[in-house]
Amino acid sequence: MPVRTAEALWEGTLMNGQGVMKVKSGVLQSPYNAAMRFQDQPGTNPEELIGAAHAGCFSMQFAHLLAQSGFTAKQIHTRSRVHIEKEERGFSITKIDLFTEATVPGISDELFQEQAKSAKKSCPVSKALSVPITLEATLKSESRQ
């Protein structure tokens, strides 16, 4: 299976700095800063990207589980809300709300709800939000020329 990569470059302090996030495929390269993240300045931020990834992953997993049960979704539309809050020791993502609407001919509401709950638990992004995270950190020295 492929390993997906992304990167971010940040310059400056949290409140006065700025950065760029991008993905290897090139379909996303976006500036970001504290105002985009903690206020309403237009632009993206890490939490918004987590929300998009989660909504997309959930929708795909839901479609897969429905198909395994013999149903084909005509459409699945999922929105997410990622809550970030200031806590005593800094900011934390405290909750993610998923809202999905789907058109699935012939399915009962009971089975629909069961498959939706299963998709929430089993989509790779849901599972990733609770996995151990590894880190390799390298201090670069400033070159003086």
C-alpha positions as CSV (number, residue, x, y, z in Angstrom):
1,M,0.0,0.0,0.0
2,P,1.2,3.5,-0.7
3,V,2.4,5.9,2.0
4,R,0.9,9.4,1.5
5,T,3.0,12.4,2.3
6,A,2.4,16.1,3.1
7,E,4.6,18.8,4.5
8,A,4.4,22.2,6.1
9,L,6.9,25.1,6.4
10,W,6.4,27.6,9.2
11,E,8.3,30.8,9.8
12,G,7.9,33.0,12.9
13,T,6.0,32.8,16.1
14,L,2.6,31.2,16.5
15,M,0.6,34.5,16.5
16,N,2.8,36.5,14.0
17,G,4.2,33.8,11.8
18,Q,3.0,32.2,8.6
19,G,3.4,29.0,6.7
20,V,2.5,26.9,3.8
21,M,1.0,23.4,3.8
22,K,1.2,21.1,0.7
23,V,0.6,17.6,-0.4
24,K,2.9,15.5,-2.6
25,S,0.3,15.2,-5.4
26,G,0.3,18.9,-5.8
27,V,-3.4,19.3,-5.6
28,L,-3.1,21.4,-2.4
29,Q,-0.7,24.1,-1.5
30,S,-2.1,26.6,0.9
31,P,-0.8,29.4,3.1
32,Y,-1.9,29.3,6.7
33,N,-1.5,31.4,9.9
34,A,-3.0,31.9,13.3
35,A,-5.8,34.1,12.1
36,M,-6.9,31.4,9.7
37,R,-6.7,28.8,12.4
38,F,-8.1,30.6,15.5
39,Q,-10.2,33.4,14.0
40,D,-12.3,33.8,10.9
41,Q,-9.7,35.0,8.4
42,P,-10.2,33.2,5.0
43,G,-7.9,30.3,4.3
44,T,-7.3,26.8,5.5
45,N,-5.8,25.3,8.7
46,P,-4.8,21.9,10.0
47,E,-8.2,21.2,11.7
48,E,-10.1,22.0,8.5
49,L,-7.9,19.6,6.6
50,I,-8.5,16.9,9.3
51,G,-12.2,17.5,8.9
52,A,-12.1,17.2,5.1
53,A,-10.0,14.0,5.4
54,H,-12.4,12.5,8.0
55,A,-15.5,13.4,6.0
56,G,-14.0,11.9,2.8
57,C,-12.8,8.8,4.6
58,F,-16.1,8.2,6.4
59,S,-18.1,8.6,3.1
60,M,-15.9,6.0,1.3
61,Q,-16.0,3.5,4.2
62,F,-19.8,4.0,4.5
63,A,-20.2,3.3,0.8
64,H,-18.1,0.2,1.1
65,L,-20.0,-1.2,4.1
66,L,-23.3,-0.5,2.3
67,A,-22.1,-2.4,-0.7
68,Q,-21.0,-5.3,1.4
69,S,-24.6,-5.4,2.7
70,G,-26.0,-5.4,-0.8
71,F,-26.9,-1.7,-1.2
72,T,-25.5,1.0,-3.5
73,A,-25.6,4.5,-2.3
74,K,-26.6,7.0,-5.0
75,Q,-25.0,9.8,-2.9
76,I,-23.4,10.2,0.4
77,H,-22.8,13.8,1.6
78,T,-20.8,14.1,4.8
79,R,-19.8,17.3,6.7
80,S,-17.5,17.5,9.6
81,R,-17.0,20.0,12.4
82,V,-13.6,19.8,14.2
83,H,-13.7,21.5,17.6
84,I,-10.4,23.1,18.7
85,E,-10.4,24.7,22.2
86,K,-7.9,26.4,24.4
87,E,-7.2,24.4,27.5
88,E,-4.9,24.8,30.4
89,R,-1.9,23.4,28.6
90,G,-2.6,24.8,25.1
91,F,-5.0,24.0,22.3
92,S,-6.6,20.6,21.8
93,I,-9.0,19.0,19.3
94,T,-11.7,18.1,21.7
95,K,-14.4,16.7,19.4
96,I,-15.3,15.9,15.8
97,D,-18.9,15.9,14.7
98,L,-19.8,14.1,11.5
99,F,-23.1,14.8,9.7
100,T,-24.0,12.5,6.8
101,E,-27.0,12.4,4.5
102,A,-27.3,9.6,2.0
103,T,-29.6,8.3,-0.6
104,V,-29.6,4.5,-0.4
105,P,-32.5,2.8,-2.2
106,G,-34.2,-0.1,-0.4
107,I,-32.3,0.1,2.9
108,S,-34.1,0.2,6.3
109,D,-33.3,3.0,8.6
110,E,-32.1,0.5,11.2
111,L,-29.5,-1.0,8.9
112,F,-28.5,2.4,7.6
113,Q,-27.8,3.6,11.1
114,E,-25.9,0.4,12.0
115,Q,-23.7,0.8,8.9
116,A,-23.1,4.5,9.6
117,K,-21.9,3.8,13.1
118,S,-19.7,1.0,11.8
119,A,-18.2,3.3,9.2
120,K,-17.4,5.9,11.9
121,K,-15.5,3.4,13.9
122,S,-13.7,1.7,11.0
123,C,-12.7,4.4,8.6
124,P,-8.9,4.7,8.6
125,V,-9.0,8.4,9.6
126,S,-11.2,7.7,12.6
127,K,-8.7,5.0,13.7
128,A,-5.7,7.3,12.9
129,L,-6.9,9.9,15.4
130,S,-6.1,7.6,18.2
131,V,-2.8,5.9,17.1
132,P,0.7,6.4,18.5
133,I,2.6,9.1,16.6
134,T,6.3,8.8,16.0
135,L,8.7,11.7,15.6
136,E,12.2,12.1,14.3
137,A,13.6,15.6,15.0
138,T,16.8,17.1,13.5
139,L,18.3,20.4,14.6
140,K,19.8,22.2,11.7
141,S,22.6,24.8,12.3
142,E,22.4,28.2,10.7
143,S,25.1,28.5,8.0
144,R,27.2,31.6,8.2
145,Q,28.6,32.7,4.9
